[in-house]
Amino acid sequence: MLWAVTLRMRGTPMPDFGPDSFESAPPVTGVDVPLHRAWAEVDLSAIEANIGRLAEAAPTAEVMAVVKADGYGHGLIPSARASRRGGAQWLGVALLEEAIALRDAGDSGPILAWLPVPGDKFFECVSRNVDLGVSAPWMLTQIAQASAVAGRAARIHLKIDTGLGRSGAAKADWSALVREALAATRRGEVEVVGIWSHLAYADSPDHPTIGRQVEEFEDAIATASRLGLEPQYRHLANSAATWRLPQTHYDIVRPGISVYGISPGEEVGTASSLGLRPAMTLGARIVMTKRLPAGSGISYAHQYTTERETTVVLVPLGYADGIPRSASGRGPIRVAGKAHSIAGRVCMDQFVVDVGDDLVRDGDEVVLFGPGDRGEVDVNEWAQQADTIGYEIVTRIGPRVPRIYVGGA
């Protein structure tokens, strides 16, 4: 059901709906899709349903919907609301300002933010009851200082690096971090809510690193227990692990890309086989059409030349909008319902499609990817043509492309 057509440019501040209106804030309405040169339609009902599927895949764990990076390009606040309606008990973000934006928009449920920098907005998060990931002693120190100013204990999740080699305390430093956290707990500065880590090869469910990382995680939990720390939550699983690695589910699973209906990898399964529905459809309108003779060069450096007299169309999307330049000469496109490829180089604001003798008109619809209802490919198939992954495609759709929200409560 089309419950609203809401337009929001990424980067535009959302209105402050107040703490009691997170579920019922009125949408902006009256958007006429054909007026836009391009748009990303986001089906919020798909996000809701995807959360339900993820919960079914991990019935013993709570679901943390990861809505970082502007909801993987789908919109932070709308994606968070849809995830909550779908049953997500938690929201996860990377940046502290993302968590603050969620609180300011009225979300009062559990939120975890985990990628601070020195001097970050710790006070704002502690005072808003945002849980914080802690990977290093300096984080613990600055969070404790913020706690003193806020007048309340900060909720923290200690992270152990079990083999990904990114954030998280190294194994040699883990005991010291746990002891410091316990000391801060006794001083009333923090409450250690969780212990967590991140998998390196979850999208390859049979990879030998998975077993080793689970062992390292169990060892870290056992070490913390010996030192007197028994957290309420343990969490390790991302999207791929939620689907294929039940031994990693523990108390919380943290799906990200699958929230938006996208498979985390071929070895995990397709979106369809997982019961997911892609939430984003990327579309545009033809700017102009023209007939060109055989031998006409197309776009920069003439990497494409027409083989015969043909019709070409100009599509107003380019790498400034997030269309990878690596999709030049490839990039599956549906023009007026028929399959074609990009002709020549993707430019900053536009690309060209050779449609042969198809009857097309200025203003006709072009679809790059979507759920497949009209024969379009899904975002992972599109990404393969650009030598990248679906994650990158949806998160890099730029602020010049308005989001059109449909579906939902």
C-alpha positions in Angstrom: 0.0 0.0 0.0 1.2 3.5 -0.8 0.9 5.2 2.6 2.9 8.3 1.7 5.2 9.7 -0.9 7.9 11.4 1.1 10.8 13.3 -0.4 14.0 13.9 1.5 17.4 14.9 0.2 20.2 13.2 2.0 22.0 15.6 4.2 18.9 17.7 4.8 18.1 17.8 8.6 15.0 15.9 9.6 12.5 17.9 11.7 12.5 17.3 15.4 9.4 15.3 16.0 9.8 15.1 19.7 10.4 12.1 22.0 6.8 10.8 21.8 6.2 10.9 18.1 8.8 8.6 16.6 6.2 6.2 15.2 3.7 8.8 14.0 5.5 11.8 12.5 3.7 13.1 9.5 5.4 12.6 6.1 6.0 15.3 3.6 3.5 14.7 0.8 2.6 15.8 -2.7 5.7 14.7 -4.6 5.2 14.1 -8.3 7.7 11.5 -9.3 7.9 12.5 -13.0 9.1 16.0 -12.0 12.4 14.5 -10.9 15.4 13.8 -13.2 16.2 10.8 -11.0 15.1 9.2 -7.8 15.6 6.3 -5.4 12.3 4.8 -4.3 12.6 3.2 -0.9 9.9 0.6 0.1 9.6 0.9 3.9 7.3 -2.1 4.0 10.1 -4.2 2.5 12.5 -3.1 5.3 9.8 -4.1 7.9 9.4 -7.5 6.3 13.1 -8.1 6.0 13.5 -7.5 9.8 10.9 -10.2 10.3 12.8 -12.6 8.1 16.0 -11.9 10.0 14.3 -12.5 13.3 13.1 -15.8 12.1 16.6 -16.7 11.1 17.9 -16.0 14.6 15.0 -16.9 16.9 17.1 -17.0 20.1 18.6 -13.5 19.7 17.5 -9.9 19.7 17.9 -8.1 16.4 20.0 -5.0 16.0 19.2 -3.3 12.7 22.3 -1.5 11.5 21.2 1.8 10.0 24.6 3.5 9.7 25.7 5.4 6.6 22.3 7.0 6.2 20.6 3.6 6.5 22.9 2.2 3.8 21.8 5.0 1.6 18.1 4.4 2.2 17.6 7.2 4.8 18.6 7.0 8.5 15.4 8.0 10.1 12.9 6.3 7.8 14.9 3.1 7.8 15.2 3.2 11.6 11.4 3.7 12.0 10.7 0.9 9.6 13.1 -1.4 11.4 11.5 -0.7 14.7 8.1 -1.4 13.2 9.5 -4.7 11.9 10.5 -5.7 15.3 14.1 -4.7 15.7 14.9 -4.3 19.4 18.1 -2.4 18.7 19.6 0.0 16.2 23.3 0.1 15.4 25.3 2.9 13.9 28.9 3.7 13.4 29.1 7.4 14.1 28.1 9.1 17.3 26.2 11.8 15.5 24.1 9.2 13.8 22.9 8.0 17.2 22.3 11.5 18.4 20.1 12.1 15.2 18.1 9.0 16.0 17.5 10.2 19.6 16.6 13.7 18.4 14.1 12.2 16.0 12.4 10.5 18.9 13.8 7.0 19.1 13.9 5.9 22.7 14.9 2.3 22.3 18.4 0.7 22.6 21.0 2.2 20.2 24.7 1.2 19.9 27.3 3.5 18.3 30.9 2.2 18.0 33.2 4.4 15.9 34.2 7.5 17.9 37.3 9.7 17.5 39.1 11.4 20.4 37.1 14.3 21.6 33.9 13.0 20.1 30.3 13.7 21.3 30.5 11.4 24.3 28.6 13.7 26.6 25.7 14.0 24.1 25.5 10.2 23.8 25.8 9.4 27.5 23.2 12.0 28.3 20.8 10.5 25.7 21.4 7.0 27.0 23.2 5.8 23.8 25.3 2.6 24.3 28.9 3.1 23.2 31.3 0.6 21.8 34.7 0.6 23.5 37.8 -0.7 21.7 40.7 1.1 23.5 41.5 2.6 26.9 41.3 6.2 25.7 37.6 5.6 24.8 36.9 4.3 28.2 38.6 7.4 29.8 36.7 9.9 27.7 33.4 8.1 28.2 34.0 8.1 32.0 34.7 11.9 31.9 31.5 12.4 30.0 29.6 10.3 32.5 30.8 12.5 35.3 29.5 15.6 33.6 26.2 13.9 32.5 25.6 12.6 36.1 24.8 9.1 34.9 26.7 5.9 34.2 27.5 5.3 30.5 26.4 2.0 29.0 29.3 0.4 27.1 30.1 -2.7 25.1 33.7 -3.8 25.2 35.0 -5.0 21.8 37.6 -7.7 21.3 39.5 -8.1 18.0 39.0 -11.8 17.3 40.7 -11.7 13.9 39.3 -9.0 11.6 42.2 -6.7 12.5 40.1 -3.5 12.6 38.7 -2.1 15.8 38.6 -4.0 19.1 41.2 -4.6 21.7 44.0 -6.9 20.8 44.1 -10.2 22.6 47.2 -9.1 24.6 45.4 -6.0 25.7 42.0 -7.5 26.5 42.5 -8.3 30.2 43.8 -4.8 30.9 40.8 -3.2 29.2 38.4 -5.4 31.2 40.1 -4.5 34.4 39.9 -0.8 33.6 36.2 -1.2 32.7 35.5 -3.0 36.0 37.3 -0.2 37.9 35.2 2.4 36.1 32.1 0.4 37.0 33.0 0.4 40.7 33.3 4.2 40.5 29.9 4.4 39.0 31.1 5.8 35.7 30.1 3.0 33.4 27.9 -0.1 33.1 29.4 -2.8 30.9 26.3 -4.0 29.0 28.0 -6.2 26.4 31.0 -7.9 24.9 31.2 -8.0 21.1 33.4 -8.6 18.0 33.1 -8.8 14.2 33.7 -11.7 11.8 36.0 -11.4 8.8 34.6 -14.2 6.5 31.0 -14.6 7.5 30.0 -14.3 3.8 32.0 -17.6 3.2 30.3 -19.8 5.8 32.7 -22.6 5.6 35.9 -20.5 5.9 38.3 -21.8 8.6 38.7 -18.4 10.2 35.1 -18.5 11.5 35.8 -21.3 13.9 38.9 -19.6 15.1 37.1 -16.3 15.7 34.4 -18.0 17.6 37.0 -19.7 19.8 38.7 -16.3 20.4 35.4 -14.7 21.2 34.6 -17.5 23.7 38.1 -17.1 25.3 37.5 -13.4 25.7 34.2 -13.9 27.4 35.7 -16.5 29.7 38.6 -14.2 30.6 36.1 -11.4 31.4 34.2 -13.8 33.5 37.2 -14.9 35.5 37.9 -11.2 36.2 34.4 -10.7 37.4 32.6 -9.3 34.3 29.3 -11.0 33.3 27.7 -8.8 30.7 24.0 -9.0 29.7 24.8 -9.2 26.0 27.3 -11.0 23.7 27.1 -10.3 20.0 29.2 -11.4 17.0 26.9 -12.0 14.0 26.5 -9.7 11.0 24.0 -10.3 8.1 25.8 -13.3 6.7 26.2 -14.9 10.1 22.6 -14.3 10.9 21.6 -16.4 8.0 24.2 -19.2 7.9 26.1 -19.3 11.3 23.7 -20.0 14.2 26.6 -20.7 16.5 27.4 -17.0 16.3 24.0 -15.7 17.3 24.5 -15.4 21.0 22.2 -12.7 22.5 22.1 -10.1 19.6 22.6 -10.4 15.9 23.6 -7.2 14.0 22.3 -7.5 10.4 23.1 -4.5 8.1 22.8 -5.1 4.4 20.0 -7.7 4.6 17.8 -5.2 6.4 17.5 -3.5 3.0 16.8 -6.7 1.2 20.3 -7.3 -0.2 22.2 -10.6 0.1 25.6 -10.3 1.8 27.2 -12.7 -0.7 26.7 -15.4 -3.2 27.7 -18.2 -0.8 25.0 -17.0 1.6 22.2 -17.1 -1.0 20.3 -14.7 -3.2 17.9 -12.2 -1.8 15.0 -14.3 -3.2 16.3 -17.5 -1.7 16.6 -15.8 1.7 13.1 -14.4 1.5 14.3 -10.8 1.3 12.8 -8.0 -0.8 15.2 -5.3 -2.0 13.9 -1.9 -0.7 15.5 0.5 -3.2 14.7 1.1 -6.8 16.9 3.5 -8.7 15.3 5.3 -11.6 15.6 8.3 -13.9 13.9 10.0 -16.8 15.4 10.2 -20.3 16.6 13.8 -21.0 16.7 13.5 -24.7 16.7 11.0 -27.6 18.4 11.3 -31.0 19.3 9.2 -34.1 22.9 8.9 -34.9 24.6 7.4 -38.0 26.9 4.4 -38.0 30.4 5.2 -36.8 29.3 7.9 -34.3 31.5 8.0 -31.2 29.7 8.1 -27.8 30.9 9.9 -24.7 34.5 10.7 -23.6 37.3 9.1 -25.5 34.8 7.4 -27.9 35.1 4.1 -26.1 31.9 3.2 -27.8 31.1 3.7 -31.5 27.7 3.0 -33.1 27.8 0.0 -35.5 24.8 1.2 -37.5 22.2 4.0 -37.5 20.7 3.9 -34.1 18.8 5.8 -31.4 20.7 6.9 -28.3 19.2 8.3 -25.1 20.7 10.5 -22.5 20.2 9.5 -18.8 20.8 12.2 -16.2 22.8 10.1 -13.7 26.6 10.0 -13.3 29.4 9.4 -10.9 28.5 12.5 -9.0 25.2 10.7 -8.1 27.0 7.4 -7.2 27.0 5.6 -10.5 30.5 4.0 -10.7 32.7 5.0 -13.6 33.7 1.4 -13.7 30.2 0.6 -15.0 31.2 2.3 -18.3 30.3 0.1 -21.2 28.4 -2.2 -19.0 25.8 -1.4 -16.3 22.5 -3.2 -17.1 19.7 -0.7 -17.7 16.0 -1.0 -18.4 14.9 1.7 -20.8 11.1 1.8 -21.4 10.9 -1.7 -20.1 13.7 -3.3 -22.3 17.2 -4.4 -21.3 20.2 -2.4 -22.5 23.7 -1.5 -21.3 25.6 1.8 -20.8 27.2 3.0 -24.1 30.7 4.4 -23.4 31.9 6.2 -20.3 29.8 7.2 -17.4 30.3 10.9 -16.9 29.9 13.1 -13.9 26.2 13.9 -14.5 25.0 11.6 -17.2 25.5 8.5 -19.4 24.3 7.3 -22.8 22.4 4.2 -23.8 22.2 2.8 -27.3 18.6 1.5 -27.7 18.8 0.6 -31.4 15.4 1.0 -33.1 13.4 0.8 -29.9 10.6 3.4 -29.8 11.5 5.7 -26.8 10.6 9.2 -25.9 12.0 12.0 -23.9 10.8 11.6 -20.3 10.5 7.8 -20.5 11.5 5.9 -17.4 14.9 4.3 -17.0 15.5 1.7 -14.2 18.9 0.7 -13.0 18.1 -1.8 -10.3 15.3 -2.8 -8.0 13.3 -5.8 -6.6 12.8 -7.2 -10.1 9.1 -6.5 -10.4 9.6 -5.0 -13.9 12.4 -7.2 -15.1 15.2 -5.1 -13.6 18.2 -6.7 -12.0 18.8 -6.5 -8.2 21.6 -4.3 -6.9 24.1 -7.2 -6.5 23.8 -8.1 -10.1 24.2 -4.4 -11.0 27.3 -4.2 -8.8 28.9 -7.2 -10.4 28.8 -5.3 -13.7 30.8 -2.5 -12.0 33.3 -4.8 -10.3 32.0 -3.9 -6.8 29.4 -5.0 -4.2 25.9 -4.0 -3.6 26.8 -2.4 -0.3 28.9 0.2 -2.2 26.2 0.9 -4.8 23.4 1.8 -2.4 25.5 3.7 0.1 27.1 5.9 -2.6 23.9 7.1 -4.2 24.4 10.8 -3.7 22.5 13.7 -2.2 21.3 14.9 -5.6 19.1 11.9 -5.9 15.9 12.4 -3.8 14.5 9.5 -1.8 10.9 8.7 -2.4 9.4 6.7 0.5 6.5 4.3 -0.1 4.9 1.5 1.9 5.1 1.1 5.7 2.5 1.6 8.4 
